[in-house]
Amino acid sequence: NRFCTASNNQTGFLCNDRATCIPASQVCDSISSCRYGEDEQQELCGDLPHSLPAYLVFHCSNPRSWVYADRRCNGLNDCGDCSDEVGSLAACPPCGSQWWSCNPVFHEYCSCVPRRLCRDGVQHCLGWSDEYLC
């Protein structure tokens, strides 16, 4: 079993050294993140996502779409339909302290926008709450 918890409580992949835990999205990304390159081996990366262990994959609501498990609940619309952020399968916690809850106007975000975008003179929320309330 190679499941581990990487930084920021992200789903990770345990390297052969049994000490290095890399985020799921660094597996099969054409860059060896493990010392011996086991994160890029053909048996693991040959038929994505089917060749990956299930814990590394999150299936979007569109049956043909998937993202790495560490991309679920990261605040960004990685699935393209927000199913990785607001869908019942995602089971994400409410917006964290670094996020503002609203209905975003840009497709990049789903139900929260980064607080760093608050009061920047650009509308990011439908009701302009990011400019007047945030």
DSSP file with accessible surface (Angstrom, degrees, kcal/mol):
  #  RESIDUE AA STRUCTURE BP1 BP2  ACC     N-H-->O    O-->H-N    N-H-->O    O-->H-N    TCO  KAPPA ALPHA  PHI   PSI    X-CA   Y-CA   Z-CA
    1    1 A N              0   0  159      0, 0.0     0, 0.0     0, 0.0     0, 0.0   0.000 360.0 360.0 360.0 125.6    0.0    0.0    0.0
    2    2 A R        +     0   0   65      2,-0.0    12,-3.0    10,-0.0     2,-0.2   0.232 360.0 129.5-108.4  11.0    1.5    3.3   -1.1
    3    3 A F  E     +A   13   0A  95     10,-0.2     2,-0.3    18,-0.0    10,-0.2  -0.460  27.6 152.0 -67.3 137.7   -1.2    5.6    0.3
    4    4 A a  E     -A   12   0A  18      8,-1.3     8,-2.7    -2,-0.2     2,-0.6  -0.955  46.6-106.6-154.1 171.4    0.1    8.5    2.4
    5    5 A T  E     -A   11   0A  80     -2,-0.3     6,-0.2     6,-0.2     4,-0.1  -0.926  35.8-165.0-109.4 115.1   -0.8   12.0    3.4
    6    6 A A  E >>  -A   10   0A  10      4,-3.0     3,-0.8    -2,-0.6     4,-0.6  -0.115  44.7 -45.4 -84.7-172.3    1.3   14.7    1.7
    7    7 A S  G >4 S+     0   0   78     14,-0.3     3,-1.3     1,-0.2    -1,-0.2  -0.121 127.6  21.6 -55.9 151.4    1.6   18.3    2.7
    8    8 A N  G 34 S-     0   0  146      1,-0.2    -1,-0.2    -3,-0.1    -2,-0.1   0.807 131.2 -72.0  57.9  31.7   -1.6   20.2    3.6
    9    9 A N  G <4 S+     0   0  147     -3,-0.8    -1,-0.2     1,-0.2     2,-0.2   0.788  88.9 158.9  57.1  30.6   -3.3   16.8    4.2
   10   10 A Q  E <<  -A    6   0A  49     -3,-1.3    -4,-3.0    -4,-0.6    -1,-0.2  -0.565  51.0 -98.2 -82.7 148.2   -3.3   16.0    0.5
   11   11 A T  E     -A    5   0A  28     -6,-0.2    13,-2.3    -2,-0.2     2,-0.2  -0.451  55.6-174.2 -62.0 134.2   -3.7   12.5   -0.8
   12   12 A G  E     -AB   4  23A   0     -8,-2.7    -8,-1.3    11,-0.3     2,-0.4  -0.773  29.6-122.8-133.6 174.7   -0.2   11.2   -1.6
   13   13 A F  E     -AB   3  22A   4      9,-2.6     9,-2.4    -2,-0.2     2,-0.5  -0.979  27.4-134.8-119.7 124.6    1.9    8.4   -3.0
   14   14 A L  E     - B   0  21A  31    -12,-3.0     7,-0.2    -2,-0.4    20,-0.1  -0.703  20.5-138.2 -86.6 123.1    4.6    6.8   -0.9
   15   15 A b    >   -     0   0    0      5,-2.9     3,-2.2    -2,-0.5     5,-0.1  -0.222  30.2 -96.6 -73.5 168.6    7.9    6.3   -2.6
   16   16 A N  T 3  S+     0   0   69      1,-0.3    -1,-0.1     2,-0.1    -2,-0.0   0.751 120.4  68.1 -59.3 -26.1   10.0    3.1   -2.3
   17   17 A D  T 3  S-     0   0   55      1,-0.1    -1,-0.3     3,-0.1    -2,-0.0   0.582  99.8-136.4 -73.0  -5.9   12.2    4.7    0.4
   18   18 A R  S <  S+     0   0  142     -3,-2.2    -2,-0.1     2,-0.2    -1,-0.1   0.655  90.5  72.7  60.7  17.3    9.0    4.6    2.7
   19   19 A A  S    S+     0   0   83      1,-0.1     2,-0.5    -4,-0.1    -1,-0.1   0.598  75.4  78.2-125.6 -31.3    9.8    8.1    3.8
   20   20 A T        -     0   0   53     -5,-0.1    -5,-2.9   -14,-0.0     2,-0.5  -0.734  54.7-173.7 -91.3 124.1    9.0   10.4    0.9
   21   21 A a  E     -B   14   0A  37     -2,-0.5   -14,-0.3    -7,-0.2    -7,-0.2  -0.971   6.4-168.7-117.4 115.9    5.3   11.1    0.3
   22   22 A I  E     -B   13   0A   9     -9,-2.4    -9,-2.6    -2,-0.5   -18,-0.1  -0.780  31.6 -97.4-104.6 148.1    4.5   13.1   -2.9
   23   23 A P  E >   -B   12   0A  18      0, 0.0     3,-2.3     0, 0.0   -11,-0.3  -0.301  36.7-112.9 -59.1 147.7    1.1   14.6   -3.8
   24   24 A A  G >  S+     0   0    0    -13,-2.3     3,-2.1     1,-0.3   -12,-0.1   0.864 114.2  62.3 -51.0 -39.8   -1.1   12.5   -6.0
   25   25 A S  G 3  S+     0   0   18      1,-0.3    -1,-0.3    43,-0.1   -13,-0.1   0.605  93.1  64.4 -70.0  -6.9   -0.8   15.0   -8.9
   26   26 A Q  G X  S+     0   0   71     -3,-2.3     3,-0.7     2,-0.1     2,-0.4   0.469  81.1  98.3 -92.7   0.5    3.0   14.4   -9.1
   27   27 A V  T <  S+     0   0    0     -3,-2.1    13,-0.2    -4,-0.3     5,-0.1  -0.715  97.5   1.6 -86.3 133.5    2.5   10.8  -10.1
   28   28 A c  T 3  S+     0   0   17     11,-2.2    -1,-0.2    -2,-0.4    12,-0.1   0.865  89.1 127.2  59.3  40.4    2.8   10.2  -13.8
   29   29 A D  S <  S-     0   0   55     -3,-0.7    -1,-0.1     2,-0.3    -2,-0.1   0.201  84.2-106.8-107.9  14.6    3.6   13.8  -14.6
   30   30 A S  S    S+     0   0  115      9,-0.2     2,-0.4     1,-0.1    10,-0.1   0.595  94.6  99.9  70.9  11.7    6.8   12.9  -16.6
   31   31 A I  S    S-     0   0  111     -5,-0.3     2,-0.7     8,-0.1    -2,-0.3  -0.985  75.7-128.9-127.3 120.4    9.0   14.2  -13.7
   32   32 A S        +     0   0   79     -2,-0.4    -5,-0.1     1,-0.2     6,-0.0  -0.565  33.7 167.7 -70.7 112.6   10.5   11.7  -11.3
   33   33 A S        +     0   0   38     -2,-0.7     2,-0.3    -7,-0.3    -1,-0.2   0.662  59.3  72.7 -97.6 -23.3    9.6   12.9   -7.9
   34   34 A b  S >  S-     0   0    4      1,-0.1     3,-1.7   -20,-0.1     6,-0.1  -0.708  91.5-118.3 -89.1 147.5   10.7    9.7   -6.1
   35   35 A R  T 3  S+     0   0  189     -2,-0.3    -1,-0.1     1,-0.3    -3,-0.1   0.853 114.1  37.5 -53.7 -39.0   14.4    8.9   -5.8
   36   36 A Y  T 3  S-     0   0  144     -3,-0.0    -1,-0.3     0, 0.0    -4,-0.0   0.319 111.9-114.5-101.1   8.1   14.1    5.7   -7.9
   37   37 A G    X   +     0   0   14     -3,-1.7     3,-2.1     1,-0.1     4,-0.2   0.625  68.5 140.8  74.8  14.8   11.5    7.0  -10.4
   38   38 A E  G >   +     0   0    3      1,-0.3     3,-0.8     2,-0.2     6,-0.1   0.738  64.1  66.7 -65.0 -18.9    8.7    4.6   -9.2
   39   39 A D  G 3  S+     0   0    0      1,-0.2   -11,-2.2    -5,-0.1    -1,-0.3   0.577 106.2  42.0 -77.3  -4.7    6.2    7.4   -9.6
   40   40 A E  G <  S+     0   0   43     -3,-2.1    -1,-0.2   -13,-0.2    -2,-0.2   0.245  82.5 135.0-123.0  11.7    6.7    7.3  -13.4
   41   41 A Q    X>  -     0   0   83     -3,-0.8     4,-2.4    -4,-0.2     3,-0.9  -0.298  62.4-121.5 -68.0 147.7    6.9    3.6  -14.1
   42   42 A Q  H 3> S+     0   0  148      1,-0.3     4,-2.3     2,-0.2     5,-0.2   0.867 110.3  57.9 -57.1 -40.3    5.0    2.2  -17.0
   43   43 A E  H 34 S+     0   0  165      1,-0.2    -1,-0.3     2,-0.2     4,-0.2   0.826 115.1  38.1 -64.4 -27.2    2.9   -0.2  -14.9
   44   44 A L  H <4 S+     0   0   20     -3,-0.9    -2,-0.2    -6,-0.1    -1,-0.2   0.839 129.6  29.6 -87.5 -35.4    1.6    2.8  -12.9
   45   45 A c  H >< S+     0   0   26     -4,-2.4     3,-0.6     1,-0.1    -2,-0.2   0.396  89.9  98.4-109.0   1.3    1.3    5.3  -15.8
   46   46 A G  T 3< S+     0   0   40     -4,-2.3     2,-0.2     1,-0.3    -1,-0.1   0.806  96.6  18.9 -66.6 -32.2    0.5    3.1  -18.8
   47   47 A D  T 3> S-     0   0   96     -5,-0.2     4,-2.1    -3,-0.2     3,-0.5  -0.576  96.8-128.1-142.3  72.7   -3.2    3.5  -19.0
   48   48 A L  T <4 S+     0   0   64     -3,-0.6    -3,-0.1     1,-0.3    -4,-0.0  -0.406  81.6   3.3 -69.1 140.1   -4.3    6.6  -17.0
   49   49 A P  T >4 S+     0   0   18      0, 0.0     3,-1.5     0, 0.0    -1,-0.3  -0.976 128.0  58.5 -89.5  -1.2   -6.4    6.7  -14.9
   50   50 A H  T 34 S+     0   0  145     -3,-0.5    -2,-0.2     1,-0.3     4,-0.1   0.807 104.0  53.3 -60.9 -31.3   -7.1    2.9  -14.9
   51   51 A S  T 3< S+     0   0   34     -4,-2.1    -1,-0.3    -7,-0.1    -3,-0.2   0.603  93.7  90.1 -81.5  -9.8   -3.5    1.9  -14.1
   52   52 A L  S <  S-     0   0   11     -3,-1.5     5,-0.1    -5,-0.3    -7,-0.1  -0.584  91.0 -99.9 -84.5 148.7   -3.5    4.2  -11.0
   53   53 A P    >   -     0   0   43      0, 0.0     3,-2.0     0, 0.0     4,-0.4  -0.387  37.4-115.7 -60.8 143.9   -4.5    3.0   -7.5
   54   54 A A  G >  S+     0   0   87      1,-0.3     3,-1.6     2,-0.2    -2,-0.1   0.808 110.9  65.2 -56.5 -32.7   -8.1    4.2   -6.9
   55   55 A Y  G 3  S+     0   0   59      1,-0.3    -1,-0.3     3,-0.0   -31,-0.1   0.710  97.8  55.9 -67.5 -16.7   -7.0    6.5   -4.0
   56   56 A L  G <  S+     0   0    0     -3,-2.0    13,-2.5    -7,-0.1     2,-0.4   0.577 100.8  72.2 -87.3  -8.8   -5.0    8.7   -6.4
   57   57 A V  E <   -C   68   0B  17     -3,-1.6     2,-0.5    -4,-0.4    11,-0.2  -0.881  54.7-167.9-117.9 137.7   -8.1    9.4   -8.6
   58   58 A F  E     -C   67   0B  21      9,-3.0     9,-2.4    -2,-0.4     2,-0.5  -0.993  20.8-142.7-117.4 124.7  -11.2   11.5   -8.2
   59   59 A H  E     -C   66   0B 111     -2,-0.5     7,-0.2     7,-0.2     5,-0.1  -0.775  15.1-140.0 -90.2 124.0  -13.9   10.8  -10.8
   60   60 A d        -     0   0    7      5,-1.7     5,-0.2    -2,-0.5    -1,-0.0  -0.191  31.1 -99.1 -71.7 171.0  -15.8   13.9  -11.9
   61   61 A S  S    S+     0   0   77      3,-0.1    -1,-0.1     2,-0.1    -2,-0.0   0.828 112.4  78.0 -66.1 -27.8  -19.5   13.9  -12.6
   62   62 A N  S >  S-     0   0   60      1,-0.1     3,-2.6    17,-0.1    -2,-0.3  -0.731  86.4-140.3 -77.3 117.2  -18.7   13.6  -16.3
   63   63 A P  T 3  S+     0   0  122      0, 0.0    -1,-0.1     0, 0.0    -2,-0.1   0.718  98.8  54.0 -57.1 -20.9  -17.8    9.9  -16.6
   64   64 A R  T 3  S+     0   0  215     -5,-0.1     2,-0.4     2,-0.0    -3,-0.1   0.498  98.6  79.3 -90.5  -3.0  -15.0   10.6  -19.0
   65   65 A S    <   +     0   0   38     -3,-2.6    -5,-1.7    -5,-0.2     2,-0.3  -0.844  50.0 161.0-111.7 145.3  -13.3   13.1  -16.7
   66   66 A W  E     -C   59   0B  67     -2,-0.4     2,-0.3    -7,-0.2    -7,-0.2  -0.968  15.0-163.9-150.7 160.3  -11.1   12.6  -13.7
   67   67 A V  E     -C   58   0B  17     -9,-2.4    -9,-3.0    -2,-0.3     2,-0.1  -0.939  40.2 -84.5-139.0 161.7   -8.5   14.6  -11.7
   68   68 A Y  E >   -C   57   0B  34     -2,-0.3     3,-2.4   -11,-0.2     4,-0.4  -0.432  44.0-115.1 -65.4 145.8   -5.9   13.6   -9.2
   69   69 A A  G >  S+     0   0   11    -13,-2.5     3,-1.2     1,-0.3   -12,-0.1   0.789 113.6  61.6 -58.1 -28.8   -7.3   13.1   -5.7
   70   70 A D  G 3  S+     0   0    8    -14,-0.3    -1,-0.3     1,-0.2   -13,-0.1   0.591  94.5  64.0 -77.4  -4.9   -5.3   16.0   -4.3
   71   71 A R  G X  S+     0   0   96     -3,-2.4     3,-1.0     2,-0.1     7,-0.3   0.584  80.3 101.4 -89.8 -10.6   -7.1   18.4   -6.7
   72   72 A R  T <  S+     0   0   90     -3,-1.2    13,-0.2    -4,-0.4    12,-0.1  -0.526  93.7   5.7 -73.9 137.1  -10.4   17.7   -5.0
   73   73 A e  T 3  S+     0   0   39     11,-2.2    -1,-0.2    -2,-0.2    12,-0.1   0.796  88.3 126.5  61.3  33.1  -11.5   20.5   -2.7
   74   74 A N  S <  S-     0   0   43     -3,-1.0    -1,-0.1     2,-0.3    -2,-0.1   0.357  82.8-108.4 -99.0   4.9   -8.6   22.8   -3.6
   75   75 A G  S    S+     0   0   11      1,-0.3    35,-0.6     9,-0.1     2,-0.3   0.256  87.3 103.8  90.7 -12.6  -10.9   25.7   -4.5
   76   76 A L  B    S-D  109   0C  58     -5,-0.3     2,-1.9    33,-0.2    -2,-0.3  -0.781  79.2-116.7-107.5 151.8  -10.4   25.5   -8.2
   77   77 A N        +     0   0   19     31,-2.7     3,-0.2    -2,-0.3    32,-0.1  -0.521  49.0 156.3 -83.6  74.7  -12.7   24.1  -10.9
   78   78 A D  S    S+     0   0   59     -2,-1.9    -1,-0.2    -7,-0.3   -12,-0.1   0.812  70.4  50.9 -74.8 -30.0  -10.4   21.2  -12.0
   79   79 A d  S    S-     0   0   17     -3,-0.2    -1,-0.2   -14,-0.1   -17,-0.1   0.692 104.2-126.8 -79.9 -19.5  -13.3   19.0  -13.4
   80   80 A G  S    S+     0   0   34     -3,-0.2    -2,-0.1    27,-0.1    -3,-0.1   0.250 102.4  60.5  91.3 -15.4  -14.7   21.8  -15.4
   81   81 A D  S    S-     0   0   66    -19,-0.0    -3,-0.1     0, 0.0    -4,-0.0   0.194 110.0-113.6-125.9  11.6  -18.2   21.4  -13.9
   82   82 A f  S >>>S+     0   0   22     25,-0.1     4,-2.8     1,-0.1     3,-1.9   0.506  78.3 129.0  68.8   7.5  -17.3   22.1  -10.3
   83   83 A S  T 345 +     0   0   12      1,-0.3     7,-0.4     2,-0.2     4,-0.2   0.742  69.7  58.0 -66.6 -17.2  -18.0   18.4   -9.3
   84   84 A D  T 345S+     0   0    0      1,-0.1   -11,-2.2     2,-0.1    -1,-0.3   0.560 118.9  29.7 -85.0  -5.3  -14.6   18.3   -7.6
   85   85 A E  T <45S+     0   0   18     -3,-1.9     7,-0.3   -13,-0.2    -2,-0.2   0.729 135.7  14.5-119.9 -41.0  -15.6   21.3   -5.4
   86   86 A V  T  <5S+     0   0   82     -4,-2.8    -3,-0.2     5,-0.1    -2,-0.1   0.514  92.4 109.7-120.2  -8.0  -19.3   21.3   -4.7
   87   87 A G  S >><S-     0   0   23     -5,-0.8     4,-1.5    -4,-0.2     3,-0.6  -0.264  76.9-116.1 -69.5 157.0  -20.6   17.9   -5.8
   88   88 A S  T 34 S+     0   0  116      1,-0.2    -1,-0.1     2,-0.2    -4,-0.0   0.840 116.1  57.2 -63.2 -30.4  -21.8   15.4   -3.2
   89   89 A L  T 34 S+     0   0  128      1,-0.2    -1,-0.2    -6,-0.1    -5,-0.1   0.829 103.4  53.8 -69.1 -29.5  -18.9   13.0   -4.2
   90   90 A A  T <4 S-     0   0    0     -3,-0.6    -1,-0.2    -7,-0.4    -2,-0.2   0.887  81.4-168.3 -72.8 -38.4  -16.4   15.7   -3.4
   91   91 A A     <  -     0   0   77     -4,-1.5    -3,-0.1     1,-0.2    -5,-0.1   0.920  18.3-179.2  49.2  52.5  -17.7   16.3    0.2
   92   92 A e        -     0   0   36     -5,-0.4    -1,-0.2    -7,-0.3     3,-0.1  -0.551  26.9-116.6 -83.1 146.5  -15.6   19.5    0.6
   93   93 A P        -     0   0  100      0, 0.0     3,-0.1     0, 0.0    -1,-0.1  -0.287  46.6 -81.4 -69.7 166.6  -15.6   21.5    3.8
   94   94 A P  S    S-     0   0  120      0, 0.0    18,-0.1     0, 0.0     7,-0.0  -0.122  71.4 -60.8 -61.1 169.2  -16.9   25.1    3.6
   95   95 A g        -     0   0   38     16,-0.1     6,-0.1    -3,-0.1     2,-0.0  -0.208  60.8-128.9 -52.7 136.9  -14.6   27.8    2.4
   96   96 A G    >   -     0   0   41     -3,-0.1     3,-2.1     4,-0.1    -1,-0.1  -0.170  33.3 -86.0 -80.1-178.3  -11.5   28.2    4.6
   97   97 A S  T 3  S+     0   0   93      1,-0.3    -1,-0.1     3,-0.0    -2,-0.1   0.736 127.4  56.4 -65.3 -21.9  -10.2   31.4    6.1
   98   98 A Q  T 3  S+     0   0  137     16,-0.1    17,-2.8    17,-0.0    18,-0.4   0.350 103.4  69.5 -90.5   6.8   -8.3   32.3    3.0
   99   99 A W  E <   -E  114   0D  62     -3,-2.1     2,-0.4    15,-0.3   -24,-0.0  -0.888  68.9-140.9-126.7 155.2  -11.4   32.1    0.8
  100  100 A W  E     -E  113   0D  51     13,-3.2    13,-2.4    -2,-0.3     2,-0.4  -0.968  23.6-129.9-116.0 128.5  -14.6   34.1    0.4
  101  101 A S  E     +E  112   0D  84     -2,-0.4     2,-0.3    11,-0.2    11,-0.2  -0.658  54.0 111.2 -82.7 124.7  -17.9   32.3   -0.1
  102  102 A h  S    S-     0   0   17      9,-1.7    -2,-0.0    -2,-0.4    23,-0.0  -0.959  74.6 -79.7-168.3-179.6  -20.0   33.5   -3.1
  103  103 A N        -     0   0  113     -2,-0.3    23,-2.9     2,-0.0    24,-0.2  -0.866  55.4-140.7 -95.6 101.0  -21.3   32.6   -6.6
  104  104 A P  B     -F  125   0E  22      0, 0.0    21,-0.3     0, 0.0    20,-0.1  -0.244  12.4-150.2 -64.8 151.3  -18.2   33.4   -8.7
  105  105 A V  S    S+     0   0   54     19,-2.1     2,-0.4    18,-0.0    20,-0.1   0.612  78.4  75.1 -93.5 -15.2  -18.5   35.0  -12.1
  106  106 A F  S >  S-     0   0   92     18,-0.6     3,-1.4     1,-0.1    18,-0.0  -0.812  79.2-134.4-102.8 140.8  -15.4   33.2  -13.5
  107  107 A H  T 3  S+     0   0  135     -2,-0.4   -27,-0.1     1,-0.3   -30,-0.1   0.675  96.9  76.9 -65.4 -16.6  -15.4   29.6  -14.4
  108  108 A E  T 3  S+     0   0  108    -32,-0.1   -31,-2.7     2,-0.0    -1,-0.3   0.821  96.3  48.2 -65.1 -31.8  -12.1   29.0  -12.6
  109  109 A Y  B <   -D   76   0C  15     -3,-1.4   -33,-0.2   -33,-0.2     4,-0.1  -0.743  61.1-166.5-112.3 160.9  -13.8   29.1   -9.2
  110  110 A f  S    S-     0   0   19    -35,-0.6    -1,-0.1     2,-0.4     3,-0.1   0.822  76.6 -20.3-113.1 -61.2  -16.9   27.2   -7.9
  111  111 A S  S    S+     0   0   43      1,-0.2    -9,-1.7   -36,-0.1     2,-0.3   0.368 124.8  46.1-135.0   1.8  -18.3   28.5   -4.6
  112  112 A g  E     -E  101   0D  14    -37,-0.3    -2,-0.4   -11,-0.2    -1,-0.2  -0.989  59.4-158.0-143.1 148.4  -15.4   30.3   -3.1
  113  113 A V  E     -E  100   0D   0    -13,-2.4   -13,-3.2    -2,-0.3     5,-0.1  -0.942  38.6 -92.8-123.1 150.9  -12.8   32.9   -4.4
  114  114 A P  E >   -E   99   0D   9      0, 0.0     3,-2.1     0, 0.0   -15,-0.3  -0.373  28.5-131.2 -61.8 136.7   -9.4   33.6   -2.8
  115  115 A R  G >  S+     0   0   99    -17,-2.8     3,-2.1     1,-0.3   -16,-0.1   0.778 103.5  73.7 -60.4 -24.0   -9.6   36.4   -0.3
  116  116 A R  G 3  S+     0   0  185    -18,-0.4    -1,-0.3     1,-0.3   -17,-0.1   0.719  91.9  57.3 -63.4 -17.5   -6.5   38.0   -2.0
  117  117 A L  G X  S+     0   0   20     -3,-2.1     3,-1.0     2,-0.0     5,-0.3   0.525  82.6 113.5 -89.0  -5.1   -9.0   38.9   -4.8
  118  118 A i  T <  S+     0   0   22     -3,-2.1    13,-0.2     1,-0.2    12,-0.1  -0.415  86.0   1.9 -68.2 141.4  -11.2   40.9   -2.4
  119  119 A R  T 3  S+     0   0  150     11,-2.4    -1,-0.2     1,-0.1    12,-0.1   0.823  88.3 128.7  52.6  38.7  -11.3   44.6   -3.0
  120  120 A D  S <  S-     0   0   69     -3,-1.0    -1,-0.1     2,-0.3    -2,-0.1   0.309  82.3-106.8-102.4   6.5   -9.1   44.5   -6.0
  121  121 A G  S    S+     0   0   62      1,-0.2     2,-0.4    -4,-0.1    -3,-0.1   0.505  89.8 104.7  84.5   3.4  -11.4   46.5   -8.2
  122  122 A V  S    S-     0   0   68     -5,-0.3     2,-0.5     8,-0.1    -2,-0.3  -0.971  73.9-121.2-121.7 131.2  -12.5   43.4  -10.3
  123  123 A Q        +     0   0   53     -2,-0.4     3,-0.1     1,-0.2    -5,-0.0  -0.580  41.8 156.5 -71.7 120.8  -15.8   41.6   -9.9
  124  124 A H        +     0   0   16     -2,-0.5   -19,-2.1     1,-0.1   -18,-0.6   0.546  61.4  57.3-114.5 -19.3  -15.3   38.0   -8.9
  125  125 A h  B >  S-F  104   0E   1    -21,-0.3     3,-1.9   -20,-0.1    -1,-0.1  -0.901  84.1-121.6-116.6 146.7  -18.7   37.4   -7.3
  126  126 A L  T 3  S+     0   0  108    -23,-2.9    -1,-0.1    -2,-0.3    -3,-0.0   0.889 113.4  39.9 -52.4 -45.6  -22.1   37.8   -8.9
  127  127 A G  T 3  S-     0   0   65    -24,-0.2    -1,-0.3    -3,-0.0    -4,-0.0   0.251 112.5-113.5 -91.2  15.4  -23.3   40.3   -6.3
  128  128 A W  S X> S+     0   0  104     -3,-1.9     3,-1.8     1,-0.1     4,-1.7   0.689  71.4 141.5  62.0  20.2  -20.0   42.2   -6.0
  129  129 A S  H 3>> +     0   0   21      1,-0.3     5,-2.1     2,-0.2     4,-2.0   0.799  63.3  64.6 -64.0 -23.6  -19.6   40.9   -2.4
  130  130 A D  H 345S+     0   0    0      1,-0.2   -11,-2.4     3,-0.2    -1,-0.3   0.723 110.1  37.7 -70.3 -18.9  -15.9   40.4   -3.1
  131  131 A E  H <45S+     0   0   20     -3,-1.8    -2,-0.2   -13,-0.2    -1,-0.2   0.736 129.6  26.3-101.6 -26.2  -15.6   44.2   -3.5
  132  132 A Y  H  <5S+     0   0  162     -4,-1.7    -3,-0.2   -13,-0.0    -2,-0.2   0.706 131.5  22.8-113.1 -23.8  -18.0   45.5   -0.9
  133  133 A L  T  <5       0   0  125     -4,-2.0    -3,-0.2    -5,-0.3    -4,-0.1   0.674 360.0 360.0-115.1 -28.8  -18.3   42.9    1.9
  134  134 A i      <       0   0   24     -5,-2.1   -34,-0.1   -34,-0.0    -4,-0.0  -0.312 360.0 360.0 -67.5 360.0  -15.2   40.8    1.9
